[in-house]
């Protein structure tokens, strides 16, 4: 990631740029724009790899392209690069875009278009068996543009293809330039959620309640199922495991989610539990038992802030942390996941971490992510320390030791809570309506959404249908399937059809999920925060880890 062209500074005023920068006049829309006539760019390697002398001083790779409309095309495209253009829309209307592209490689390739910073169009295509075997790829869904001067940006989410030009064409039918209320960020979250839910089918609602592991679902599968969330389980990421490839991978899933009619972004989740620990080069912190030894909530908040920035740089918006389990038996093999055996200390440090991940104004933040308090409740107090075992306590003691830390988590603003594999007095928490709904949601006032643990719903009953029904009715909002997501979707649809799960329960779950998505600003900023990539593993971030290392007592 080497250079952002400084002429981008001129875009804010929409000035007519000199011919040396590609546009002697601002092109009119409808009409075609040559890819090489950009006004700003981001290219990942220095110098022009192409033989063309056109704009040879830039880093964009321009070549004399056989069959290119004006003799030149942009090639050697790498994922993460982009081009920006200034355009003049002469007519407020609905438009579609034709992209002229080619590649010797197989693909698939993805381009997304943003107009004035808002995602407008996403197209995907396969290879054309030749670097200059040009094909035309057309927008899957027309979109509205207002007349006037606009900034158009093409983000390239794939590597090794060429682009010659792109053309805006008027589309027949009624013109609707009104933004639906749910896509208007000036509206309240309640208005946006109400409007979006009024447009959703049952399939779209159940899709939002579904989370699959990335190894079991393709980006196209996310769109086809209207999936609400994807996770990297067990650290599953791209083969190179470097930050920019994580961003490219997650953005490819996001791009497909945004091709659906309602353009609802996915929440991509990751176990960034002691730093962004799945990503090469990220800063590592001690596990929670080590952080707890500092007894310093300020340092733990700063560690969470560092982790949040590094996670966001790679495209994920959600970490399954902090774990606020109160480890009461050292025989439990996962004691390292908790901050302390003392409930008050676990509560204080867990709240500090949540504030570090989410900040105090998540909606307007450019460097914070959604936190997850876990695992509700009792996974540190099971009999004989057996993992996923049974916590045997009277209710007053159970609350004092294992439930009360969630009061602090909720007050700190936790948007999601993950449910424990463990049981309380023989009843699995994943199917415990009293604890999940009566206590956590109603008594304690938790307004976010509940996420299951990895295939945790399956443990509620030996019969999968019964397990899904009991868990959803108990209050589970999103289910980490993680593999056979089609089976979960079909099972829940059947349960609704049989009136074993009410539409009120479905709507409550979806409302909670969408509320968190709107509150986090995901609709406005769904993609990787690539300007933070340079901070992953930075000296400043590592200094926080060193301070924590020195603070152990």
C-alpha positions, 0 to 999 in steps of 0.5 A: 500500500504505497500511495494515494494520489494527492490530487484527491484533495481537489475533489472536495471542491469538484474543480475542473482538473487539468488534462494532465490529471485525466479530465479536461472537462467533467464528463456528463452522465449518462455517458461513458468514462474511461478508466484511465481518466481518474482524478484520484487513485490508490495503487498498491505498488509504485510505478506504472507496470504497463507500457503506456506513456499516458500519465506515466508519472502516476502509479496506476498501471496503464497499458496500450490495450488491444481493443480498448475504446480509447487505446488504453486500459487500467491493468495489473489491478490488485485487491484494495486499489481504487480509482476516483472520478468526478462526474456531472449527472445531467438528469435525475433518474434511475441508472445502471452501469456497464463495466468493460472488463477482461482477465485471463484468470478464472475469477470471480472478480468484484467491483463496487461503486460508491457515489459520494461515499455511499455504496451504490453498485456491486458487480461480480464476473468470471474470467474471459480467457484473455487479458483483452477479451473484453466483456460487458458486465451490467449492474444487477439492480438499477439505482437512483442518482440526483442531478449535479456534480458527484464523486464516483469511486471504483473499489476493486475487491479482487486481483488480476483483471483489467478495466477499460471503461464504465458507462452510465445508462438511463433505465426506463420506468418511474424515477425514484430518487428518494432514499428509503427511511432505513437507508437515511442516517439522519433518521432515528434508529427506531425509525430505520428499524421499523421501516426496514422490518416492514419491507422484510420477508420471513426468509430475510428475517430468518437469514438475519438470525443465521451466522455461518462459519466462513469455511461453510458458506461462499460470498454468493451463499451469503446473498442467497440466504440473506445471511445476517452474520459470518464468522471466522471460527478457529482462526480461519482466514485467508491463506496468506493470513496478512491483514490486507488479505483479511480485509479483501476476504471479508470485504468480498463477503460484504460486497455480496451481502450488499447485492441483496434487494434490501442491502443489509450488511453482514456482521463479520465476527472474529475471536479477537480475544487477546489482540487480533490474535488470528492475524499475522503481525497483529499485536498480542496481549496476555489472555484475560487471566494475565490482564486481570493480574494488572488489576488496571482497568485503564490498561485493559481499556487501552488494549481493547482500543488497540484491538478494535482498530486492528480488527476494523482494519481487516473488515470485521466489526465484531469481536467475541470478547471480553470473556467475563467468566468468574473462574471458581475452580482451577481445575476448569481448563479454560480459567485463562479466559476469565479476568478473575475469580472475584466477581467484582474484579471480573465485572470492573475489568470486563466493563473496561474492555467493553468500553475500549472495544466500543467506545462511548459513541459507537455510531459516530466512531471510525475505530471501534467495534462491537463487543461481546460479553461472554459466556452467560452464565456460569461457565467458570463454576461448573461441578469439578471444573468440567468444561461445558458442565453443570453449575450447581448453585442456589439462585442467590449464589449463582447470581452473586457469583456468575450473573452480576458481572453482566450488570456492569457489562450492560451498563458499559453498553455491551451490544451482544452477549454470548450464551454459555455451553454450561447448564445451571442445575441441569438446564442448558443455558442455550435453552433457559428461558428464565435466565435468557429472557426473564432475567437478562432481557427483562429484569436486567434490561439487556437491549442488544442481541444474544448470540449462541456459542459454536453449535451450542443450540445443538446441545439443547436436545437430541432432536434438532427441531426441538433444540432450535424451537426451545433455544429460539423461544428461550430468547436466542436471537442469532445462532452460530450454526456454524456449518449446515446453515441451510438446515437451521434456516429450513428448521426455523421456517418449519417451526414458524409455519407450525406455530411452534415459534411465533412471529413475535419472537422472530420479530423481536430477535430481528429487531435486536440484530438490526438495532445493533447494526444501525447503532454501530454505523454498519450500514454507512461503513460496511467495509474494512477501514483500510486507512487503519491497516498501517496501524496493525502491529504498529510501534504505538500499539506494541507499546501498550502491550509492553506497558501491560507486561510491565504492570503485572503484580 
